[in-house]
Amino acid sequence: MAILKITKKHHKRFNNPFPSSASTTIPYVQGSLFINSKTLPFDQTFSIGNDFQLYWTSNNGGYLSISHLSNANRAIWSSIPGHAFVSAAMVDTEIEESRGSFLIKDKDIHLVCNNQTIDDIRVINHLEHENAETLSIDQKMVTEEENQLPTLLITGRLFNMTKKNRRFQKHGIQGNIHFEAKGPSVYARYWVLFNQKTEHQVGFQVKVEKPNFISKKQVSPKASGRVYLGFKRRVSNRKKRLGWCWYLSRPRGFVLVSSVEEEIEDLDVPKSEEFNRVWLTYSSDENERFYGFGEQFSHMNFKGKRVPIFVQEQGIGRGDQPITLAANLISYRAGGDWSTTYAPSPFYMTSKMRSLYLEGYDYTIFDLTRLDRVQIQIHGNSVEGRILHGNSPCELIEHFTETIGRLPELPEWIISGAIVGMQGGTDAVRRIWNELRTYDVPVSAFWLQDWVGQRETLIGSQLWWNWEVDEERYWGWKELIKDLSNQHIKVMTYCNPCLAPADEKPNKRRNLYEEAKQLDILVKDSEGNPYMVPNTAFDVGMLDLTHPKTATWFKQILLEMVDDGVRGWMADFGEGLPVDAVLYSGEDPIAAHNRYPELWAKINRELVEEWKSKSSDKEKEDSLVFFMRAGFRDSPKWGMLFWEGDQMVSWQTNDGIKSSVVGLLSSGISGYAFNHSDIGGYCTVNLPIVKYRRTQELLLRWMELNSFTLVFRTHEGNKPSCNSQFYSNKETLSHLARTAKIYAAWKFYRIQLVKEAAQKGLPVCRHLFLHYPNDEHVHHLSYEQFLVGSEFLVVPVLDKGKKKVKAYFPLGESSSWLHIWTGKQFSKKGIEEWVDAPIGYPAVFVKVGSLIGETFLNNLINFGIL
């Protein structure tokens, strides 16, 4: 029986600084494909809907290939000749959890069906369901409209298994594992459906039955080779389970089994147990690059990587040393690694214009370590997803976001000027406001995360997670908001889906934790009590977002904040749902873990839309905005704006300023069109031996970088007194004013790009791959440079002490690039040029002859910048 073991490591005081990594999973699974020659044609093309086709051939062991009719010779998905493209297994799982960090490991393997047969391929024009019970199970995968289009059904069996338990994680085995039959024959029926979803998408579903155990008497001793004559099987119960799928895939007189005579032995697997792993394996080109997978911080191209898709804390350092080692030592796995992220997505696109994404929320690993193939491991017994067709990266993004959803247009105020992040209370805000006016800084809003009050804990000053204004810290709260509003400056705040007991808070009006507990809307533990989730120096209760009462209750809390005049907030967290939690919905908490940030976004978005529907036209101009860091595949449907979480205040690659560029560009490919980072980073470390403090130079360079992103927002960091701040001195204030004006100078283009994103899903900040996919050099770029829309080329300074950058001017562009500070034109394509970039003059280029570029330059002149 497959076992799930969850290990809690929240409170370990001394930890291994080099913890095991996500590579402790089953190595690559490889099996053979076997053909039923009596039912399969040698070569045939089948229709999938009206716009796609599948080509089948028995050559080279047999393979499948899907293409769009507009370019039938270009495969958008194909299996590997002679190799199984579906495999399944029953595996024990262990999950290590510590304060929002998770590691999912494969342990003992009970059995593997890694070989595959194809019994039949057929087109069904009208799907018939045998009974209502079956209809309720399968209706979701084929809608009524899709039911009228030709649907392709592939049926067969998976077989072979292992009796011996194997522990791979101890040895880090990464080689091919050929699982040989050591016990009784085991097989499982499977079926694969391909059906057209849109003009540019093919949906697929893979379902694997429970394993069937075969006695020796049922096995034909003469079976051999790639075509098998086999055994009869019992069908009475299977008909009822499969319904129309049984009718369509029923055996035609023979089935296929292993060619090896085997002694029948007992397995330690109950016959009622289901598979809990499914693999999809298909072809890739050796030089194919893979982009996407949500918001990733260390890499752009994932060829050669194993990419886990699981929402969690990004970590402190993520491989940069010595901070990762120190973080792991103090708190288990707190350092993270290159793959840990708040907002992954089971989606990719490639340099060959192939694209695929998975539906559902199961934990998944994309294995891209083999040059000629992709292998996806899904923790479940079924898979649903879509294969996309498009002729360019921008087309693929458009087709992808057409289905998952797109972010709405942002209100103009959030993208007009600086969002000033600061703390300290009413007096501090008024003092800084006066300084900013002195330096003529264009300001859109004050973001005050400490509006709820601060308390002292073992690790320093932290917020009270009780979502109401602290009237002692922010005396005259409504008057402050009104005075700022009169100068067209908004106030933004902070909240998250967790509640801390507020019994000791001296000036509270409400204790929201106790209210939620009485309403029974908190996530529960296995004993039915509120699940107290460890968070830094205190434990919190987490809202059960699957409970029908939760949304109404929490939206009322947000509405009270809005009624005070607040117009935006950070909707923090969402990545930490415990994997052993008990939810009102009764759903699997491991899958619900990936869905939780989408539910969190949905509550916030519903409040925004409900408020907007009841507001006057004038109020709608100042529409609400929330921004969040945690997300999954469909988050663009429910979110409004994202930020990249807690980067280090450093120059480092995996978790410093460079990673903020990678996160911006990878998330943009994955549908997160609106994203930004904290100016200066967030995570400050001030330990006796390990110190990471924000220097003035880093702060100034991060201001320059973010003046060319969607939102220009400062943050004091987790230890403000250790960091250089925008208000530290005349130089920092002057630089804030300069970069905020540079940001304001292209507001007209930002508005245009926001509209385009809402209509097509295209990101504001773009990797050069999106517009220059045929330029080989572009595929090697990561954080070095990026595009804003299609008209600006930005080459930020991301290294300490550097005053020059190397800019690459891509192939395929007809116009030259103009350096905005010197007016120098760069006309040669496909070359790198060194460009001066002293502080205050970031290397930015606009297209020669571009009306957008000319308008931007004129605006810089009007602001006195150029």
C-alpha positions, 0 to 999 in steps of 0.5 A: 500500500502506498504510504504518505509520510509528512515530517514537520521540521518547524522548530529544529534549532540546529539543522543540516546546512546542506539539506537534501534537494528536490532531486531525490525522486524516482530516476528517469522511467523508461519503457517500451511501446508494443503494438497490437498489429491486428487492430492498428493500421500501419500508417494513418492520419486521424482528425482531432476536431476541425483544426488538428490531426494526429499521424500514427505510424508503426515505423521504428516501433510506432509513434504518434505526432500531432500537428495543426492543419495550417502547418501539417508538417510541423509537429507540436507534440510527438511520442518517441518511436518505440518508447512508452509515452504513458507509465504508472507506478505506486510509490511511497511519498514523504513530505518535509515541511518547515515554515512554508518550505516543502520537499516532496520525496519518493521513497519505496516503490511498490510496483511500476508499469513502465511498458505500454501497449496500444490496442486501438486508435479511433475517432469518435464523432459523438461520445455516448455515456452509458449512465448518469454516474459515468457522465458525472465523472467524465463530462468535465473533460469533453464539453457539449460543444466539443462533443460535436467535434471529432475526438480521438481515443487511444486505448491499451495497457500498461504492464510490468512491475517490480516487487522489490522496494528500492530507495533511490534518494540515498544514492542520487541515482539519475540513470535509466531504470528499466523495471523488470518483472520480479513477481506476478504480472501486473497490467492496467488499462489506460485511455488517452483522449485528444479533443480540440478545445479552441482553434489553437489548443488540443486538450488531452486526458490520460486515465489509468485504471487500478492494477490487475494481477495475473495468475500464472495460468492466465499467461501464455508461455508462447508470447514473445516479441513486440506483438503479444497473444495473451490472456482473458480478463474479467470485465464485469466490474470494469464495465461499471467503472469505465462506462463509455470508455469501456464500451469504446476500449473493450477488448477485441478478442485478445490482449497483450501481456509481458513476454517473460514467463513469471512465477506468481508471487504475492505482492504487498499491494492490495488489489483496491489500491490505485496508482499514485504516479503517472508519467508522460514521456514525449520527444524534444529536440537536442537544441530546444530551449524551454521557457516559462514554468511560472515565476522562476528566479535563477534560470530562463532556459530549463533544458537540462533541469528537473523543474518541480511545480509546487507553491512555497517560500522562495527561500533566503539565498536560494543557492547563493553563499554563504547566506543559503548555508546560514539560513539552512543552519538556523531554520530547516531548508529556509535557504531554498534552492534554484527551483523554489518559488512562490508562483510556479506554473505547469506551463512552458513554451519552447524555442521550437514553438511548442507549448504545453500546460497541465490542468489540475493542481497535483504536484508535478515534476518536468524532467528536461534532463534528456536531450531528446525527450521530456518526461512529466511525473504527476502525483496522481492517477490521471492527467489533464492538459492542453497542447498549444499551437502558435507561430511565435512566442507572443501568439503562444502567450496569447493562446495560453492566457485566452484560457487561463485568464488575463489580468484586468487593466490597472487604474491609472494612479498605480502606474503614474508615480512612485509608490512610497513604501515606509513605516513609522506612523502618522508623524513619520508619513507627514514628515517624509511627505514634506521631504518628497515635495521638496525634491519634487518627487512624483508620488502616486501612493504611500504604502504603509504596511505597519498600519495594523501596528507593530510588536516586538518579538524575538526576531525584532519588530513585526506586524500585528496580524489583526487587520484593523488600523492601529489608531495609536500608531496612525492617529488621525488615520482618516484625516491622513488619508483625506489630506493625501487624497486631496493631493491625488496621493492614495494610501495602500496597506497590507494584509494576508490570509492568516490571523494571529491571536491578538489577546495581548494587543493593547489597543485592539477593537476586534480580535479577528482570530477569535472571531474566525475561530468562533465562525469555524472558518480556520484551517484545521488539524487532524484533531479538528482544532485550528491549525496553528501554523508556525511563522517566524516568531509566532504561530497563526491561524490560516483562513479556510478559503474552501469554507463558504463563510470565509469569503463573505467574512473577510471581504467585509474586513477589507471593505471596512479598510476601503471605506476609510479611504484605502485604495490598495493593499498587498495581499501577502502570503498564500504559499504556506497551506500545510499539506496535512491540513483538514479543509472544509471541502474535504479535498486533498490538501496537497493538491489544495496547497497549489490552489490556495493562492488562487482562492486567496486572489479570488476573494480579493478580486471579488471585493474589488469588483463588488466595490466597483459595481456599487461605486460612482463614476468618480470613485471608479477612476480611483479603482482598487488595486491589490498585489500579491506574491503567491500564485499558480497557473490560473492566478492571472484570472483572479489577480490584478498585480504581482510582486516578486516577494523577498529578494536579498538586499544583494547583487547576487544571482539566485536571490539578489537584484539579478534574480528580480530580473529573471523573475520578472521575465519568466513570469511574463512568459507564463501569463503574469503580465503585471509584475515588479520587485521591491526597490532595493530588495527586502531580506536583510541579514545582520548576524554577527558573522553573516551580514547583508545590508542594503548599500546606497549603490545597490539602492540607486541601481535598483531604482534605475532598474525599476523605473523601467518596470510596471510599478515603481515601489520602494520598500524599507526591508525587514530591518530598516535601520540596517539599510540605505533608504530613499530618505537617507540623505540628499543623494538618495532623495535626489536619485529617487526624484530623478528615477521617478521622473524617468518612470513618469516620462513613459507613463503614456506607453505604460498605459498602452502596454497595460491595455495590450496585456489585458487584451492579449496577455503579453507582459509589459517587460519581455525577454528578447526571446518574445520578439527575436526567437530566431536569434541564437544569441538571445537564447543565452540571455538571462538577466542581462537585458530586457525589452519594455514592450517592443520599443525600449531595450534596457540593459541594467547595471546589476554588479557592484562598482560597474559603470559600463554594460555590454548591450546586445542588439538583436538580429531581425530588427529593421530599425537602429537603436538610439541611446537615450542619453548620448543620441548615439545610434547602433545600427549593426545587428547581432553584435555586443557593444560596451556602453557607459552607464554611470549612476543616474544614466542607465543604459536604455535604448529606443528604436530610431524613428519610433513615435513612442521613443520620440515622445519618451525623449521629449517627456524626459526633456520636459522633466529636465532629465535630458 
